[in-house]
């Protein structure tokens, strides 16, 4: 679990430096939009997509939507010998 957390942090740092993410710290005490749980004074890093990150996400969604159609067709093709 600890290894995964460090990997996620490294990925977030890389993406932040590439201009895809913004990061800020929240220490609880402020109101949390969206119903998140206060952190009781512990640091919680909050990441948001930048305009560049949103653009990359849209490109990824478009690519997956295109590919998903081909995957579904391949799965629905009756296979001989079954």
N, C-alpha and C positions, 0 to 999 in steps of 0.2 A: 504494500500500500504506500509506504513511504517513497519507494522508487518511482511509483506512478505519479505521486504528487510532485516530486522533483522534475520529472519529465514534463508534466503539464506546465509547471512554472517556467521551464526552459523554453517550451513551445510558445507560451504567452509572451515571454521576453523577446523572443525572436520576432514574432508577429508584431509586437509593439514597435520594435525598432524598424520594421519594414513599413510602418505607417498604416497598418491595418486596424490596430487597436489603440484606444486611449485607456489609461488606468488611473484610478484614484483610490485612496484609502478611506474607509468608513470605520469609525470607532464606536458605532452605536450612538445612542443619545439623540441623533437626528431622526426625523420621521423616515420610515422606510417605505417608498412607493412600491406597489405591487404585492404588499403583504409579506415582505421578507422578515426574518427573525432578527431582532437586535443582537448584536455581538457582545453585549455586556462589557464594553470597554476594550475588547480584543480587536486587533486590526483585521479588517476584512478587505481584501482587494477587490475592487469592482472594475470590470472591463466592459467597454462599449466599443462598437464598431465605428470607425471613422468613415468618411465618404468613400475613401479608397477601399476599406473593408467591405462596405455595403456593395460596392461595384463588383468586387471579387466574389462575394456571396451570390449575387445575381447571376454571374457567369457560371458558377458551379451549379446553381439550381437549373439553369437552362440546359446545361450539359447532361445532368442527371435525368431531367425530364425526357430528353431525346433518347438517351440510352435505355431508360426504363421500358419504353415501348418495345424496343428490340428484345430485351430480356423476357418480357411477358409473352411476346410472340414465340420465342424459342421454347419457352416452357409449355406453351399450349399446343405445340406441334405434336401430333401423335407419333410416337416412336415405334418403328418396326420391331417385331420380335417380342413385344410385351403382351 
